[in-house]
């Protein structure tokens, strides 16, 4: 079983359940692209998966957190998505990039988690960066400027507003505005048309505009018409 630590780091070999397989001689593991690593994993070279996890564990956790808005749920989702990627690697095809496929597993797992816990309250909100690093507002760095404090306040408001969105709307908004994915890439991750992505994004932005209408700082971002 993959060990997913509280820091967001994954140690595939912590429990000893997976034995590393020798990487091809003369091949630089870190220099290989995602698709080469995925193909290597298909051949049984499990160190390739360790490298894929190292590269993308933070992003997987960040996407999971943005959708679930709950730290523990995000950890569970990230671990399960990575396990599924490992177990289902034979179903991945080179015509589709590895990262969109991984994010699709993550998104589907996160949406399922939200639906399963729809009647539960989320835990205290936390802020995270693009790498999945997080800190609670209560433990913000001392001595921060007024601008830093304001930014954290806005982030907390946005996270609360995201809870008001449907799981699909939350996923599309997170991938567009936090991960910076293009609409066509989001459609691949979601397994739907670009038109459906646009509808989800439009509805998400409209709801967020209503919830955050007093925050002038967010007007440019929430006025996206793409």
ChimeraX attribute file (.defattr): number of C-alpha atoms within 10 A of each C-alpha:
attribute: neighborCount
match mode: 1-to-1
recipient: residues
	/A:1	14
	/A:2	17
	/A:3	14
	/A:4	19
	/A:5	11
	/A:6	12
	/A:7	11
	/A:8	21
	/A:9	17
	/A:10	20
	/A:11	14
	/A:12	23
	/A:13	15
	/A:14	12
	/A:15	10
	/A:16	10
	/A:17	10
	/A:18	13
	/A:19	11
	/A:20	16
	/A:21	12
	/A:22	11
	/A:23	15
	/A:24	10
	/A:25	6
	/A:26	6
	/A:27	9
	/A:28	9
	/A:29	16
	/A:30	13
	/A:31	9
	/A:32	14
	/A:33	11
	/A:34	19
	/A:35	18
	/A:36	15
	/A:37	23
	/A:38	27
	/A:39	18
	/A:40	18
	/A:41	20
	/A:42	18
	/A:43	11
	/A:44	15
	/A:45	19
	/A:46	22
	/A:47	21
	/A:48	26
	/A:49	23
	/A:50	19
	/A:51	17
	/A:52	22
	/A:53	20
	/A:54	15
	/A:55	14
	/A:56	19
	/A:57	21
	/A:58	21
	/A:59	22
	/A:60	29
	/A:61	28
	/A:62	29
	/A:63	27
	/A:64	31
	/A:65	25
	/A:66	24
	/A:67	32
	/A:68	31
	/A:69	26
	/A:70	19
	/A:71	21
	/A:72	14
	/A:73	21
	/A:74	25
	/A:75	22
	/A:76	16
	/A:77	27
	/A:78	30
	/A:79	23
	/A:80	19
	/A:81	25
	/A:82	25
	/A:83	16
	/A:84	15
	/A:85	22
	/A:86	18
	/A:87	10
	/A:88	11
	/A:89	18
	/A:90	13
	/A:91	10
	/A:92	17
	/A:93	13
	/A:94	11
	/A:95	7
	/A:96	11
	/A:97	14
	/A:98	22
	/A:99	16
	/A:100	17
	/A:101	20
	/A:102	20
	/A:103	25
	/A:104	20
	/A:105	22
	/A:106	28
	/A:107	29
	/A:108	20
	/A:109	21
	/A:110	29
	/A:111	20
	/A:112	15
	/A:113	19
	/A:114	21
	/A:115	13
	/A:116	10
	/A:117	13
	/A:118	13
	/A:119	8
	/A:120	9
	/A:121	10
	/A:122	17
	/A:123	11
	/A:124	13
	/A:125	18
	/A:126	20
	/A:127	19
	/A:128	16
	/A:129	12
	/A:130	14
	/A:131	16
	/A:132	20
	/A:133	17
	/A:134	16
	/A:135	13
	/A:136	14
	/A:137	16
	/A:138	9
	/A:139	8
	/A:140	13
	/A:141	12
	/A:142	7
	/A:143	8
	/A:144	10
	/A:145	10
	/A:146	9
	/A:147	9
	/A:148	13
	/A:149	16
	/A:150	12
	/A:151	13
	/A:152	17
	/A:153	13
	/A:154	16
	/A:155	17
	/A:156	18
	/A:157	15
	/A:158	16
	/A:159	19
	/A:160	18
	/A:161	18
	/A:162	24
	/A:163	18
	/A:164	14
	/A:165	19
	/A:166	16
	/A:167	23
	/A:168	19
	/A:169	22
	/A:170	26
	/A:171	28
	/A:172	28
	/A:173	26
	/A:174	21
	/A:175	22
	/A:176	17
	/A:177	13
	/A:178	14
	/A:179	15
	/A:180	12
	/A:181	17
	/A:182	13
	/A:183	20
	/A:184	15
	/A:185	16
	/A:186	25
	/A:187	20
	/A:188	18
	/A:189	23
	/A:190	22
	/A:191	14
	/A:192	12
	/A:193	13
	/A:194	17
	/A:195	12
	/A:196	15
	/A:197	25
	/A:198	19
	/A:199	13
	/A:200	21
	/A:201	25
	/A:202	20
	/A:203	16
	/A:204	23
	/A:205	21
	/A:206	14
	/A:207	18
	/A:208	19
	/A:209	18
	/A:210	10
	/A:211	16
	/A:212	19
	/A:213	13
	/A:214	10
	/A:215	12
	/A:216	8
	/A:217	12
	/A:218	15
	/A:219	13
	/A:220	8
	/A:221	11
	/A:222	18
	/A:223	12
	/A:224	10
	/A:225	9
	/A:226	8
